[in-house]
Structure formats: structure tokens, C-alpha cells
Amino acid sequence: MSEQRSAIEEATNRVLELEAELEASGNVTTETDALARARALLHEWVETVTAVVATPGVGRVTLIHTNGRESRIASPDLPALLSAPVKWETKR
């Protein structure tokens, strides 16, 4: 088994175990066709975003959709990726 595949399986198993602790079930999608369908649906969903609030300090991104609903994504990487770099003005 490749190192990447092992890391993916570890991550999906960890998520499923956490969901089970909450007495909720989850579904894993890694099969090519199912993953392509999930990506297509995610692209459609992202196209409904009208505003983005990135909060790197807490590792969260909030998406505001055209219907006014909010979606929150917890991520160690995404908020920093979406945040503009700080530019300090220098006075001369």
C-alpha cells in the first residue's frame, strides 16, 4: 500500500471514529466515479457562495450562500490560504 493511500485511510478512519462517538454515521468516498460525483457537487455548491469570512486564528472559514445560509469549514490550511497577506505601510 502506498504511503499516500495509507494516510488517506488513516484520515477517513479517524473521521468515521469521531462521527461514531457522536452516534452519527459517515460515508467514505474514494472510488473514482463516486469521488468525481462528489467533486462535481462540491463545485456546484461552491458556486453559490456570495461571501467568504476566513478566520485563520481559529482555523475556520465561513461561506455565505446566495440563499443566506452559512456553511462553516474547519481547516488548519484553508483560512490561511484564503487570507490576503498583510502589507505594512511604510511612512517616508
C-alpha positions as CSV (number, residue, x, y, z in Angstrom):
1,M,0.0,0.0,0.0
2,S,1.4,3.4,-0.9
3,E,2.2,6.0,1.8
4,Q,-0.4,8.4,0.4
5,R,-3.2,5.7,0.4
6,S,-2.3,4.8,3.9
7,A,-2.5,8.4,5.0
8,I,-5.9,8.8,3.3
9,E,-7.2,5.6,5.0
10,E,-6.0,6.8,8.4
11,A,-7.7,10.1,8.0
12,T,-11.0,8.6,6.8
13,N,-11.0,6.1,9.7
14,R,-10.2,8.8,12.2
15,V,-13.2,10.9,10.9
16,L,-15.5,7.9,11.0
17,E,-14.5,7.0,14.5
18,L,-15.2,10.6,15.7
19,E,-18.6,10.5,14.0
20,A,-19.4,7.2,15.7
21,E,-18.6,8.8,19.1
22,L,-21.3,11.3,18.3
23,E,-23.6,8.5,17.3
24,A,-23.7,9.6,13.7
25,S,-22.6,7.6,10.7
26,G,-20.4,8.9,7.9
27,N,-19.7,7.8,4.3
28,V,-16.3,7.4,2.8
29,T,-15.9,8.1,-0.9
30,T,-12.6,7.2,-2.5
31,E,-13.8,5.2,-5.6
32,T,-13.1,7.2,-8.8
33,D,-16.7,7.6,-10.1
34,A,-18.1,8.4,-6.7
35,L,-15.3,10.9,-6.0
36,A,-15.9,12.6,-9.3
37,R,-19.6,12.9,-8.5
38,A,-18.8,14.4,-5.1
39,R,-16.3,16.9,-6.6
40,A,-18.9,18.0,-9.2
41,L,-21.5,18.5,-6.5
42,L,-19.0,20.5,-4.4
43,H,-18.1,22.7,-7.3
44,E,-21.9,23.5,-7.8
45,W,-22.2,24.2,-4.1
46,V,-19.2,26.5,-4.1
47,E,-20.7,28.4,-7.0
48,T,-23.5,29.5,-4.6
49,V,-21.0,31.4,-2.4
50,T,-21.5,35.1,-2.2
51,A,-19.2,36.0,0.7
52,V,-16.3,34.3,2.5
53,V,-15.1,35.0,6.0
54,A,-11.6,33.5,6.7
55,T,-10.5,33.4,10.3
56,P,-7.0,31.8,10.4
57,G,-6.7,32.4,14.1
58,V,-9.4,29.8,14.8
59,G,-8.9,27.7,11.7
60,R,-12.3,28.4,10.3
61,V,-13.8,29.6,7.0
62,T,-17.5,30.7,6.9
63,L,-19.2,30.7,3.5
64,I,-22.3,32.8,2.9
65,H,-24.5,31.4,0.1
66,T,-27.0,33.1,-2.2
67,N,-29.9,31.8,0.0
68,G,-28.4,33.5,3.0
69,R,-27.3,30.3,4.7
70,E,-23.9,29.8,6.2
71,S,-21.5,26.9,5.9
72,R,-18.5,26.6,8.2
73,I,-15.4,24.7,7.3
74,A,-12.8,23.9,10.0
75,S,-9.4,23.6,8.5
76,P,-5.8,24.2,9.5
77,D,-4.9,25.3,5.9
78,L,-7.9,26.8,4.2
79,P,-8.3,30.1,6.2
80,A,-4.6,31.0,5.7
81,L,-4.8,30.1,2.0
82,L,-7.8,32.5,1.6
83,S,-6.4,35.3,3.7
84,A,-4.6,38.1,1.9
85,P,-1.0,38.7,3.1
86,V,-0.6,41.6,5.5
87,K,1.0,44.6,3.9
88,W,2.6,47.1,6.2
89,E,2.6,50.7,5.0
90,T,5.9,52.5,5.5
91,K,5.9,56.2,6.1
92,R,8.6,58.2,4.5
